[in-house]
Amino acid sequence: MHRIDGYKYKEIAKKLDISIKTVENHMGKAIKILKENKPLLEKLLSIISIVFLPIVILN
């Protein structure tokens, strides 16, 4: 919601009926997980690109 839709933490908290601190904590955990798994995610994206790019080009 924050990164894709551009919502502020306050807006997310209100929509989900949770505290702003909870939103901050969850965002912090999510960012940490993404950073720790960056090499794996990059490999996965490479594999997805190799598999699906020819399909997209042919269509």
C-alpha positions in Angstrom: 0.0 0.0 0.0 2.8 2.4 0.8 5.3 1.7 -2.0 2.8 0.8 -4.7 -0.2 2.9 -4.0 1.6 5.8 -2.3 -0.4 5.7 0.9 1.2 7.3 4.0 1.6 5.2 7.1 -1.1 7.2 8.8 -3.5 6.4 5.9 -2.7 2.7 6.0 -3.2 2.6 9.8 -6.6 4.2 9.5 -7.7 1.9 6.6 -6.6 -1.2 8.5 -7.7 0.1 11.9 -4.3 -0.4 13.5 -1.7 1.9 15.0 0.8 3.8 13.0 3.5 2.1 15.1 2.2 -1.3 13.9 2.5 -0.2 10.3 6.0 1.1 10.9 7.0 -2.2 12.5 5.6 -4.3 9.7 7.2 -2.2 7.1 10.5 -2.4 8.9 10.3 -6.2 9.0 9.3 -6.5 5.4 12.1 -4.3 4.2 14.6 -6.2 6.3 13.4 -9.5 4.8 13.7 -8.1 1.3 17.2 -6.9 1.9 18.3 -10.2 3.4 16.9 -12.1 0.5 18.0 -9.7 -2.3 20.4 -12.2 -4.0 17.7 -14.9 -4.1 15.1 -12.5 -5.4 17.4 -11.3 -8.1 18.0 -14.9 -9.3 14.3 -15.6 -9.2 13.6 -12.6 -11.3 16.3 -13.6 -13.8 14.7 -17.1 -14.1 11.2 -15.6 -14.6 12.5 -13.3 -17.3 14.3 -16.1 -19.1 11.1 -18.2 -19.0 8.5 -15.6 -19.8 10.3 -13.1 -22.1 10.2 -15.4 -25.1 6.4 -15.9 -24.6 5.8 -12.2 -24.4 7.9 -11.6 -27.6 6.1 -14.3 -29.5 2.7 -13.0 -28.7 
